[in-house]
Amino acid sequence: MRGMVCVLRQATVVAGLCLALATLGDPVEAVTCRQGPLAASKYCTLPEGLGNFQGYYRCADSVALGKPTNKSELTEIIGRYKRVKGVGVGHRQAYRPLPSWWQQQFCAGDGADAVGIVTTEMTNTLPQIVNPTYAKQSDAVFPIQVNEEARTVRVQSGITQRILLDYLANYTTAKAPYGYVLPAFAWYVDQTVGGAVSTGTHGSTMFWGSLSSQAVRIELALANGTLLVLTPDSNPHLWKAGQLAVGRLGIITEIDFKIVPQRLLTRKVVPQTFDAFLEWTLAAQDRYKEAVAGGSEAAISASLAEVDMTQLFWFVPLNQTILITYNSSDIPRQFVGGKQPATAMGPSVMAQSTTGRRLLQSELPFCISSPYYHYRKMQPKAGIFRNAALKGELSEGVYAQAPSPTLGPNIAITQNPVAFNFLYKAAMSGIFQNGTLTERQAILNENEFINKQTSDTDPYDQYEVSVPLQIAGDCLKKASPPMFPDSIPIEQHRHDDSFCEKHETHEVGDAVIAENLGPGFAVPPLIRFVNGEEAYLANTNGGPRMFFNIEDHLSMVMGIFRQECGARMHWGKAGWPRWAACFDGAKEFPDTWCSFGCAVRELDPTGKFRSMSDVWTWNAADRNGTTVPLDDCCTPDGFKAECTCMHRPPCSA
Ligand SMILES: Cc1cc2nc3c(=O)[nH]c(=O)nc-3n(C[C@H](O)[C@H](O)[C@H](O)COP(=O)(O)OP(=O)(O)OC[C@H]3O[C@@H](n4cnc5c(N)ncnc54)[C@H](O)[C@@H]3O)c2cc1C
């Protein structure tokens, strides 16, 4: 998650920091971003260029930008280009002048034969993004269609999760007096639903899975220019592939999600030390392991219920965690006696809490915790105006990319992560409150203001890994000592570029690096839990997992998770080229990788949607162990059981 900079404007100290964070001499003239009116950031590249939400990592200029206004235009554009990729609002990539972001997966290619097709510009979608209405609509072309009988909602893929959630919350009826809600939504809700489903975007739930599992119907524009409707029953194999496909199978045009009537939830906020949280996680891990060993479904469910919906914010340099749990058991789910029960917020829990101190930033070498070293390598382009004229329409619905600004460095946030932890925590006291609220309000998620502030303030990375619940506590234990530095490193390294170079090239486990991760966490990691899912590429395919989300400027801890815990990477976040280099799908998804490959062979035989990423490789062997083309091992139901999904050869070979 991202911090709450500038929320408490009244406090002098905060106001000072807010001022320091403001970007002076801002060259941006107008905002066209599609995250919704209040959340729209100033530096997003889409929908006029192919880059991320802070203006970084654009695809090559020669790559065309498709802005179809309807589905037939979209399929025509797909037909006209050799290489194609669907895009939403560009939250996949992240800033870092290191090979850690994932531009390769976002860009269709690097030449004029490639097109990135944006889903937000459809005639039936754009008005609801630019000027959302939350009043119930009966117009058949409205991009959000609620089906109360089926308890589903059909949404056009370019609509953001927030706009969907707010429309649903206002959709009050006799059956749903508080309106409806997605059963489990994300912390960050300003991405498109197409982008969210494509990457397995998730909240915290032990029952509903990620948004990919909350979908019950997906319409996909295919490489051959047709539209394919997938449901769990129509084709279980392609469904498991299409539920979470990272854009590899085609472009999602619309999605039906499950919805549930909103209920009231009681939010409980518990500040505690990291050690207390570690114990909590170890206990959850052991309960689950015991239940699995005992083989009782009821015991397994009970053990999962203990972590259901939990969110955990970890203020690393302060050695404090904030555990958020939700309970509805004491509140009737349905509307009672013709009246809505009152909702209530308790006093701020944070105001009553105490904090610890680990280490001050001034005690650390400059380059370790500061991205400024990186900024010096890569300065933003100055003076480029968003409203620069488009180079023109190349063909119907397809444009050359327009220039756009990039967000420059913000020195204030790099200087004192400890102070920023205090600031964020203070700012978050507004939401860290006990209370009984409707689900949409109760479950913590980033509001537009915070999103906008953080998007426009400081270029940042966001990483997320998941580890099986069976080892969640053990893994946290391994990762925590390096995040809590106990020794003060050598002062002379400060401002020493050669030290910084050394740091960049060192492997995980280097003592100096490992001792200094904690203060890199200017904003708190967010820990969540998700149940097992069936989608071939779901992080939780195979069983429930703990997700660990970090935004630090020194991500070595990713290596610890990857190397020591066998963590899987979030498909929609940064770090792939660095932490999943030479990605071996057969190793990471041993039971499902080649079935996904079979779906790719069936729906995209020419590799139109292969992007520039090198993860999409499959190797198969027949029952005799002879290497064969993947096609030989594919059936309409997926990968043949008699074949073996082979490991990828080493990339250096
Ligand atoms: C600040 C921030 C906070 C986040 N918080 C969370 C969180 O709380 N929980 C979580 O799980 N994830 C989170 N994410 C990850 C985010 O949900 C995903 O990266 C999501 O894909 C972004 O959607 P987008 O519309 O910006 O898509 P883009 O960034 O434009 O695209 C992302 C990927 O999806 C593909 N894609 C997009 N739209 C389509 C489509 N219609 N059809 C086919 N493929 C498509 C693209 O090709 C690309 O590979 C966060 C990301 C950021 C940057």
The ligand as an SDF file (V2000), in Angstrom:
LIG
                    3D

 53 58  0  0  0  0  0  0  0  0999 V2000
   -0.3540    1.3330   -6.7510 C   0  0  0  0  0  0  0  0  0  0  0  0
   -0.8050   -0.0520   -7.0570 C   0  0  0  0  0  0  0  0  0  0  0  0
   -1.5680   -0.7280   -6.1290 C   0  0  0  0  0  0  0  0  0  0  0  0
   -1.9990   -2.0190   -6.3960 C   0  0  0  0  0  0  0  0  0  0  0  0
   -2.7450   -2.6660   -5.4600 N   0  0  0  0  0  0  0  0  0  0  0  0
   -3.1340   -3.9300   -5.6680 C   0  0  0  0  0  0  0  0  0  0  0  0
   -3.9060   -4.6430   -4.6990 C   0  0  0  0  0  0  0  0  0  0  0  0
   -4.3380   -4.1000   -3.6790 O   0  0  0  0  0  0  0  0  0  0  0  0
   -4.1570   -5.9590   -4.9190 N   0  0  0  0  0  0  0  0  0  0  0  0
   -3.7010   -6.5820   -6.0410 C   0  0  0  0  0  0  0  0  0  0  0  0
   -3.8790   -7.7890   -6.1610 O   0  0  0  0  0  0  0  0  0  0  0  0
   -3.0640   -5.9080   -7.0330 N   0  0  0  0  0  0  0  0  0  0  0  0
   -2.7680   -4.6110   -6.8650 C   0  0  0  0  0  0  0  0  0  0  0  0
   -2.0810   -3.9360   -7.8470 N   0  0  0  0  0  0  0  0  0  0  0  0
   -1.8410   -4.5850   -9.1490 C   0  0  0  0  0  0  0  0  0  0  0  0
   -2.8920   -4.1170  -10.1880 C   0  0  0  0  0  0  0  0  0  0  0  0
   -4.2000   -4.4570   -9.7590 O   0  0  0  0  0  0  0  0  0  0  0  0
   -2.6030   -4.7800  -11.5470 C   0  0  0  0  0  0  0  0  0  0  0  0
   -1.3350   -4.3770  -12.0010 O   0  0  0  0  0  0  0  0  0  0  0  0
   -3.6470   -4.4610  -12.6040 C   0  0  0  0  0  0  0  0  0  0  0  0
   -3.3970   -5.2740  -13.7140 O   0  0  0  0  0  0  0  0  0  0  0  0
   -3.6080   -3.0310  -13.0480 C   0  0  0  0  0  0  0  0  0  0  0  0
   -4.6870   -2.7920  -13.9350 O   0  0  0  0  0  0  0  0  0  0  0  0
   -4.5760   -1.7240  -15.1000 P   0  0  0  0  0  0  0  0  0  0  0  0
   -5.9440   -1.4240  -15.5510 O   0  0  0  0  0  0  0  0  0  0  0  0
   -3.7470   -0.5810  -14.6630 O   0  0  0  0  0  0  0  0  0  0  0  0
   -3.8360   -2.6010  -16.1920 O   0  0  0  0  0  0  0  0  0  0  0  0
   -2.4760   -2.3270  -16.9780 P   0  0  0  0  0  0  0  0  0  0  0  0
   -1.3960   -1.9610  -16.0240 O   0  0  0  0  0  0  0  0  0  0  0  0
   -2.7450   -1.3970  -18.0780 O   0  0  0  0  0  0  0  0  0  0  0  0
   -2.2070   -3.7900  -17.5200 O   0  0  0  0  0  0  0  0  0  0  0  0
   -1.7710   -4.8000  -16.6390 C   0  0  0  0  0  0  0  0  0  0  0  0
   -1.6570   -6.1220  -17.3670 C   0  0  0  0  0  0  0  0  0  0  0  0
   -2.9460   -6.6260  -17.6400 O   0  0  0  0  0  0  0  0  0  0  0  0
   -3.1360   -6.7610  -19.0390 C   0  0  0  0  0  0  0  0  0  0  0  0
   -4.4640   -6.2380  -19.3410 N   0  0  0  0  0  0  0  0  0  0  0  0
   -5.0020   -5.0680  -18.9210 C   0  0  0  0  0  0  0  0  0  0  0  0
   -6.2580   -4.9600  -19.3640 N   0  0  0  0  0  0  0  0  0  0  0  0
   -6.5110   -6.0690  -20.0820 C   0  0  0  0  0  0  0  0  0  0  0  0
   -7.6350   -6.5450  -20.7940 C   0  0  0  0  0  0  0  0  0  0  0  0
   -8.7690   -5.8670  -20.8650 N   0  0  0  0  0  0  0  0  0  0  0  0
   -7.5400   -7.7400  -21.4150 N   0  0  0  0  0  0  0  0  0  0  0  0
   -6.4060   -8.4660  -21.3580 C   0  0  0  0  0  0  0  0  0  0  0  0
   -5.3150   -8.0630  -20.7110 N   0  0  0  0  0  0  0  0  0  0  0  0
   -5.3680   -6.8800  -20.0730 C   0  0  0  0  0  0  0  0  0  0  0  0
   -2.0390   -5.9510  -19.6990 C   0  0  0  0  0  0  0  0  0  0  0  0
   -1.6680   -6.4890  -20.9330 O   0  0  0  0  0  0  0  0  0  0  0  0
   -0.9220   -6.0390  -18.6890 C   0  0  0  0  0  0  0  0  0  0  0  0
   -0.1700   -7.2040  -18.8790 O   0  0  0  0  0  0  0  0  0  0  0  0
   -1.6530   -2.6400   -7.6210 C   0  0  0  0  0  0  0  0  0  0  0  0
   -0.8790   -1.9530   -8.5640 C   0  0  0  0  0  0  0  0  0  0  0  0
   -0.4540   -0.6720   -8.2790 C   0  0  0  0  0  0  0  0  0  0  0  0
    0.3920    0.0540   -9.2710 C   0  0  0  0  0  0  0  0  0  0  0  0
  1  2  1  0
  2  3  1  0
  2 52  2  0
  3  4  2  0
  4  5  1  0
  4 50  1  0
  5  6  2  0
  6  7  1  0
  6 13  1  0
  7  8  2  0
  7  9  1  0
  9 10  1  0
 10 11  2  0
 10 12  1  0
 12 13  2  0
 13 14  1  0
 14 15  1  0
 14 50  1  0
 15 16  1  0
 16 17  1  0
 16 18  1  0
 18 19  1  0
 18 20  1  0
 20 21  1  0
 20 22  1  0
 22 23  1  0
 23 24  1  0
 24 25  2  0
 24 26  1  0
 24 27  1  0
 27 28  1  0
 28 29  2  0
 28 30  1  0
 28 31  1  0
 31 32  1  0
 32 33  1  0
 33 34  1  0
 33 48  1  0
 34 35  1  0
 35 36  1  0
 35 46  1  0
 36 37  1  0
 36 45  1  0
 37 38  2  0
 38 39  1  0
 39 40  1  0
 39 45  2  0
 40 41  1  0
 40 42  2  0
 42 43  1  0
 43 44  2  0
 44 45  1  0
 46 47  1  0
 46 48  1  0
 48 49  1  0
 50 51  2  0
 51 52  1  0
 52 53  1  0
M  END
$$$$
